[in-house]
């Protein structure tokens, strides 16, 4: 009896939909209707997966929808929205017999949407400089109409300098919001994570749901989230995922060198892909096409880097590399260039921020691979960009990073790998060593054939160390030095992110 009593009231009403008489029913999580004469096909909308929100105007109940068909308001929606289908905004208008009936239905529908756990108020950070500098227009034309139709309140703030999003999230009053949304590339999301983990209340702060709306060059996180749910990559689908309020856990990686530490949620690269990502910045006006263009250029002028990598393999990947007899992990208790310092104190003398995952050396069996390397890639999610599935077996919260390492590989085979990266098939190449790790350490060396130049180490689209011996053209010194070991350790499911399913 208790279960029966908890079910919401079923509403039924004679209405007019788009001018035609119909019998409408609101039951459970579905709005359904059929022609008033009893014939014809019944149409329905699932509140959870197809309805943005509703509003009442006199005798009319206007239901804003975002569905894979019927989105033009013709009265009907198809279920789902898998790969290959496109959702469209629309509106279904139910004209009731009285204003009281319209108000009653509006209240009932809003209550049922609220019961789905959707966010009520969001803090939105817009980066107007990322990608093709279109973040501001993307928010106005594609984000705002959807969140207003869903009845979500919001506060917006634009970033105006590097690490601004980190500063915002470090001081934001999180009690006012149900999530922090980044209209940007992946870099702003990473800044937000670092800001949350630098707070005194980091344990609760890092559980605030985060959202990403693609407005950058790579957009790897948004692509990974939508792909995992079988949804086409689009800005509107990313917004709707946030509106629906589904969440998933997300691994966070501590990147440590001596006393310097910051946190990553996407990737770390050294070698070819880092060079492509960072050196192609001069072609940012090309959008994501700059990555393909510069990959071709860099492959034709292929570099290799000396060095060594060490790692703790995930179960099932112990055959990769050679055993290491003795190994000491990198420790962290400091700060540089705005990166977290474990010993930084607040005004009361209490330690602030997250110290990173603990490492029990006795439980870790380290292995190693020696260079020279063409490319070293560590990924937390499957896509590096919209068109590059760099880690096809990556999961959001499995507690491991996916490593893809290329060593001795002819340049023409490297070029072939680029075309296989769109669907992740490149990892099947004999030139690619692909495996999962719990911890990873890079000991970067100089470029092969050079006695002075090293490479770029890039985390989530930002340079963390350069081996060229200078910082010419760079406003800020990089947080880490090229040469000493840099260690990555995964903290399973530490953060929370809005997800389509």
C-alpha positions in Angstrom: 0.0 0.0 0.0 2.9 2.4 0.8 4.3 2.1 -2.7 0.9 2.7 -4.3 0.3 5.8 -2.1 3.7 7.2 -3.1 2.8 7.3 -6.8 2.0 10.7 -8.2 -1.6 11.4 -9.1 -2.6 10.6 -12.6 -4.1 13.6 -14.4 -6.4 13.2 -17.4 -8.0 16.1 -19.3 -9.7 16.9 -22.6 -7.4 19.5 -24.3 -6.6 21.0 -27.7 -3.0 20.4 -29.0 -2.0 22.5 -31.9 -5.6 23.3 -32.4 -6.8 19.7 -32.5 -9.0 18.1 -29.8 -7.2 15.4 -27.8 -7.3 13.4 -24.6 -4.2 14.0 -22.5 -2.8 12.0 -19.6 0.1 12.9 -17.2 1.0 9.7 -15.4 4.3 8.8 -13.7 7.1 10.2 -15.8 5.2 10.5 -19.1 2.9 13.0 -20.9 0.7 11.2 -23.4 -2.2 12.1 -25.7 -4.3 10.8 -28.6 -6.9 12.4 -30.9 -10.2 13.2 -29.1 -12.2 10.8 -31.3 -10.3 7.8 -29.8 -8.6 7.0 -33.1 -5.2 7.7 -34.4 -1.8 7.1 -32.8 -1.0 7.9 -29.2 1.9 10.3 -28.8 4.0 10.6 -25.7 6.9 12.5 -24.1 9.1 11.1 -21.4 9.6 13.9 -18.9 13.1 12.8 -17.9 14.6 12.4 -21.4 12.6 14.7 -23.6 11.2 17.6 -21.6 13.1 20.8 -20.7 10.4 22.5 -18.7 7.0 24.1 -18.9 5.2 27.3 -18.3 1.5 28.3 -17.9 -0.1 31.2 -19.8 -3.8 31.5 -19.1 -5.4 28.2 -20.2 -2.3 27.1 -22.1 0.3 24.8 -20.8 3.4 25.2 -22.9 5.9 22.3 -22.7 9.4 23.0 -23.9 10.9 19.8 -25.4 14.3 18.7 -26.6 13.7 15.4 -28.5 15.2 13.4 -31.3 12.0 13.7 -33.3 8.9 15.7 -32.9 11.1 18.6 -31.8 9.3 21.0 -34.1 6.2 20.8 -31.9 4.3 18.4 -34.1 3.2 16.5 -31.0 5.4 13.5 -30.4 8.9 12.5 -29.5 11.0 9.4 -30.1 12.8 7.8 -27.3 16.4 8.3 -26.7 18.8 10.1 -29.0 21.6 7.7 -29.8 24.5 8.1 -32.2 23.4 9.3 -35.6 20.2 11.0 -34.3 19.9 14.7 -33.5 17.7 16.3 -30.9 15.8 19.5 -31.7 14.1 22.1 -29.5 10.4 22.4 -29.8 7.2 23.1 -27.9 3.9 21.2 -27.3 1.0 23.5 -26.3 -1.9 22.0 -24.4 -4.9 24.3 -24.3 -7.0 23.4 -21.3 -10.7 24.0 -20.5 -9.8 26.3 -17.7 -7.0 28.3 -16.2 -7.3 26.2 -13.0 -6.7 23.0 -15.0 -3.7 24.5 -16.7 -2.2 25.7 -13.4 -2.8 22.2 -11.8 -1.1 20.4 -14.7 1.8 23.0 -14.7 2.4 22.4 -11.0 2.3 18.7 -11.4 4.7 18.6 -14.2 7.2 20.9 -12.4 7.0 18.8 -9.3 7.8 15.7 -11.3 10.7 17.3 -13.1 12.0 18.5 -9.8 11.8 15.0 -8.4 14.3 13.9 -11.0 17.2 15.6 -9.2 17.7 18.3 -11.8 19.9 21.3 -10.8 18.0 24.4 -9.7 20.8 27.0 -9.7 24.1 26.9 -11.5 27.3 28.9 -11.5 28.5 29.3 -15.1 32.1 30.2 -16.0 32.5 31.4 -19.6 35.9 31.6 -21.2 35.7 34.1 -24.0 39.2 33.4 -25.3 39.2 29.6 -25.9 39.0 27.9 -29.3 37.8 30.4 -31.8 36.9 32.9 -29.1 33.3 32.0 -29.3 32.5 31.2 -25.7 30.4 34.3 -25.2 28.3 33.8 -28.3 27.9 30.0 -27.6 26.5 30.9 -24.2 24.0 33.5 -25.5 22.8 31.5 -28.5 23.0 27.8 -27.5 23.2 27.6 -23.7 21.0 30.3 -22.4 17.8 29.3 -24.3 17.9 25.8 -23.0 18.6 26.6 -19.4 15.9 29.3 -19.4 13.4 26.9 -20.9 14.3 24.5 -18.1 13.7 27.1 -15.5 17.2 27.0 -14.1 18.6 30.0 -12.3 22.2 30.9 -12.9 25.1 33.2 -12.1 27.6 33.9 -14.9 31.2 35.0 -14.7 33.7 35.4 -17.5 37.4 34.6 -17.1 39.8 37.3 -18.0 43.2 35.7 -17.3 45.0 32.4 -16.9 44.1 30.6 -13.6 41.1 32.9 -13.1 38.7 29.9 -13.0 40.9 28.4 -10.4 40.7 31.6 -8.3 36.9 31.7 -8.7 36.3 28.1 -7.6 38.7 28.5 -4.7 36.6 31.2 -3.1 33.0 30.5 -4.4 30.2 30.1 -1.9 29.2 26.6 -3.0 26.1 26.5 -0.8 24.3 28.7 -3.3 24.7 26.3 -6.3 23.9 22.8 -7.5 26.9 22.7 -9.9 29.7 24.6 -11.6 29.5 24.7 -15.4 32.4 25.6 -17.7 31.6 27.0 -21.2 35.1 26.5 -22.4 37.7 24.0 -23.5 39.0 21.5 -21.1 41.5 23.8 -19.5 39.0 25.8 -17.5 37.5 22.6 -16.1 40.9 21.6 -14.9 41.4 25.0 -13.3 38.1 24.6 -11.4 39.1 21.2 -10.1 42.4 22.6 -8.8 40.6 25.5 -7.2 38.2 23.2 -5.4 41.0 21.0 -4.1 42.9 24.0 -2.8 40.1 24.9 -0.4 40.0 24.2 3.3 36.6 22.4 2.7 38.0 20.5 -0.3 36.4 17.2 0.8 32.9 18.6 0.2 33.9 21.1 -2.4 35.2 18.5 -4.8 31.8 16.7 -4.7 30.0 19.7 -6.2 28.9 18.5 -9.7 30.9 19.9 -12.6 29.7 20.4 -16.1 31.5 21.1 -19.4 29.9 22.7 -22.5 32.4 22.5 -25.4 33.7 25.9 -26.5 37.4 25.2 -26.9 39.7 23.6 -29.4 39.9 20.0 -28.3 36.8 19.4 -26.2 37.9 16.0 -25.1 35.9 15.7 -21.9 32.6 16.7 -23.5 33.2 14.3 -26.4 34.1 11.5 -24.0 31.0 12.0 -21.9 28.6 12.2 -24.8 30.2 9.2 -26.6 30.0 7.0 -23.6 26.2 7.6 -23.5 25.7 7.1 -27.2 24.8 10.7 -27.8 26.0 12.7 -30.8 28.6 15.4 -30.0 26.9 18.8 -29.9 26.8 21.8 -27.6 23.0 21.4 -27.1 23.4 17.8 -26.1 26.1 18.8 -23.6 23.7 21.4 -22.1 20.8 19.0 -21.9 23.0 16.5 -20.1 23.5 19.1 -17.4 19.8 20.0 -17.3 18.8 16.3 -16.7 21.1 16.2 -13.7 22.7 12.8 -14.1 26.1 12.5 -12.6 29.1 10.2 -12.6 32.3 9.9 -10.6 35.5 11.1 -12.2 39.1 10.1 -11.4 41.5 12.9 -10.5 45.2 12.5 -11.1 47.8 14.1 -8.8 50.8 15.4 -10.9 53.8 15.8 -8.6 57.4 16.9 -8.9 59.2 17.5 -5.6 57.2 20.2 -3.8 55.1 21.1 -6.8 51.7 19.6 -7.4 48.6 20.1 -9.3 45.6 18.0 -10.4 44.6 16.7 -13.8 41.3 15.1 -15.0 42.0 14.6 -18.7 45.5 13.8 -19.9 49.2 14.2 -19.8 51.4 14.0 -22.9 55.1 14.2 -23.8 56.6 14.0 -27.2 54.6 14.2 -30.5 51.1 14.9 -29.2 52.3 17.5 -26.7 54.3 19.2 -29.4 51.2 19.2 -31.7 48.9 20.5 -28.9 51.1 23.3 -27.8 53.1 24.3 -30.9 50.0 24.6 -33.0 48.7 27.4 -30.8 49.8 29.9 -33.4 47.1 28.4 -35.7 44.3 28.7 -33.1 42.3 30.6 -35.7 41.8 27.3 -37.5 39.8 25.8 -34.7 40.2 22.0 -34.1 41.6 21.7 -37.7 44.9 23.1 -36.4 45.6 19.8 -34.6 45.3 17.7 -37.8 47.4 20.2 -39.8 50.2 20.4 -37.3 50.2 16.6 -36.7 51.0 16.2 -40.4 53.7 18.8 -40.2 55.3 17.4 -37.0 55.1 13.8 -38.4 57.0 14.8 -41.5 59.6 16.4 -39.2 59.5 13.6 -36.6 61.3 14.0 -33.3 62.3 11.4 -30.7 63.1 12.0 -27.1 65.5 10.2 -24.8 64.4 9.3 -21.3 62.6 6.6 -19.2 59.1 6.0 -17.9 58.2 4.0 -14.8 54.8 2.7 -13.9 52.7 0.5 -11.6 50.6 -1.6 -14.0 46.9 -2.3 -13.4 46.0 -6.0 -12.9 46.3 -7.8 -16.2 49.0 -5.5 -17.6 52.0 -6.8 -15.7 53.8 -8.1 -18.9 54.6 -4.5 -20.1 58.0 -3.1 -19.4 60.8 -4.5 -17.2 60.8 -4.9 -13.4 62.4 -2.1 -11.3 64.4 -3.4 -8.4 64.2 -0.2 -6.2 62.1 2.8 -6.7 61.1 5.9 -4.6 58.0 7.8 -5.5 57.9 11.5 -5.8 56.6 13.3 -2.8 54.8 16.7 -2.6 54.4 19.3 0.0 54.8 22.6 -1.8 53.5 25.2 -4.3 54.7 27.1 -7.3 53.0 29.4 -9.8 49.6 29.2 -8.0 49.8 25.4 -7.8 48.7 23.9 -4.5 51.0 23.8 -1.5 50.3 21.2 1.1 51.8 23.3 3.9 49.9 26.5 3.0 48.0 27.7 6.0 44.8 29.7 6.4 44.4 32.6 8.8 43.7 30.2 11.7 46.9 28.2 11.1 45.1 25.2 9.7 46.4 23.3 6.7 44.4 24.0 3.5 43.8 21.8 0.5 44.0 18.2 -0.6 47.4 16.6 -0.2 46.8 13.9 -2.9 46.4 10.2 -2.6 48.7 8.3 -0.2 51.2 5.8 -1.7 52.1 2.6 0.1 55.5 1.7 -1.5 55.4 -1.9 -0.3 52.2 -2.5 -2.3 53.6 -1.1 -5.6 55.4 -3.2 -8.1 57.1 -0.7 -10.5 58.1 -1.5 -14.1 59.9 0.6 -16.7 60.4 1.3 -20.4 63.4 3.1 -21.9 63.4 5.5 -24.7 63.9 7.1 -27.1 60.2 7.9 -27.4 58.1 9.3 -30.2 55.1 9.9 -27.9 54.0 9.2 -24.3 50.3 9.6 -23.6 48.4 9.2 -20.3 44.6 9.5 -20.6 41.9 9.6 -18.0 39.1 9.7 -20.6 38.7 8.2 -24.0 38.9 11.3 -26.3 41.7 13.8 -26.5 39.7 15.9 -28.8 36.5 15.7 -30.8 38.2 13.7 -33.5 40.8 11.7 -31.6 40.0 8.7 -29.5 43.4 8.4 -27.8 42.4 5.9 -25.0 39.6 3.6 -26.3 39.5 1.5 -23.1 39.5 4.5 -20.7 36.8 4.7 -18.0 35.9 7.7 -16.0 36.3 6.2 -12.5 38.2 2.9 -12.8 41.1 4.3 -10.8 43.6 3.9 -13.6 45.2 5.9 -16.4 45.5 4.5 -19.9 49.0 4.7 -21.3 49.7 4.7 -25.0 53.4 4.8 -25.8 55.1 5.0 -29.2 58.8 4.3 -29.5 60.6 3.1 -32.6 58.1 3.9 -35.4 58.8 5.1 -39.0 57.3 8.5 -39.8 54.9 7.1 -42.5 53.5 4.6 -40.0 53.1 7.5 -37.5 51.1 9.3 -40.1 48.9 6.2 -40.6 48.3 6.1 -36.9 46.8 9.6 -37.1 44.0 8.3 -39.3 43.4 5.3 -37.0 43.1 7.6 -34.0 39.6 8.7 -34.9 38.1 5.5 -33.5 41.0 4.3 -31.3 42.1 1.6 -33.7 45.6 2.9 -33.6 46.3 1.1 -30.3 46.2 -2.2 -32.2 49.4 -1.2 -34.1 52.5 -3.1 -33.2 54.2 0.3 -32.8 51.9 1.2 -29.9 52.2 -0.1 -26.4 48.8 0.4 -24.7 48.1 -0.5 -21.1 46.6 0.7 -17.8 48.5 2.1 -14.8 47.8 3.1 -11.3 50.8 5.3 -11.0 53.3 6.6 -13.7 56.6 8.5 -13.6 58.3 10.3 -16.4 62.1 10.9 -16.5 62.3 13.1 -19.6 65.5 13.5 -21.5 66.8 15.6 -24.4 65.7 15.4 -28.0 67.6 12.8 -30.0 70.3 14.5 -32.0 70.4 17.6 -29.7 72.6 18.4 -26.8 70.4 21.2 -25.5 66.8 20.8 -26.5 64.2 18.7 -24.8 60.4 18.4 -25.3 57.2 19.7 -24.0 55.2 18.1 -21.1 51.6 19.0 -21.5 48.8 18.4 -19.0 45.2 19.1 -20.0 46.3 21.6 -22.7 48.7 23.5 -20.5 52.5 23.3 -20.6 53.9 22.1 -17.2 57.5 21.8 -18.3 59.6 22.6 -21.3 63.1 21.3 -22.2 64.2 24.2 -24.4 66.0 26.0 -21.6 64.0 29.2 -22.0 60.5 30.6 -21.4 60.6 33.0 -24.4 57.1 34.2 -25.4 55.5 32.8 -22.2 54.0 35.1 -19.6 54.4 32.6 -16.7 57.2 30.3 -15.7 56.1 26.7 -16.0 55.3 25.0 -12.7 57.7 22.1 -13.2 61.2 21.7 -14.4 62.2 19.5 -17.3 64.4 16.6 -16.3 63.5 15.6 -12.6 60.9 12.8 -12.4 57.3 13.8 -12.7 54.8 11.4 -11.1 51.1 10.8 -11.7 49.0 9.0 -9.2 45.2 8.3 -9.6 42.6 9.0 -7.0 39.6 7.0 -8.0 36.3 8.8 -8.4 37.3 11.8 -6.4 35.3 14.4 -8.4 31.8 14.4 -9.8 30.7 15.5 -13.3 27.3 15.9 -15.0 26.9 13.1 -17.5 24.2 12.3 -20.1 23.4 9.0 -18.4 
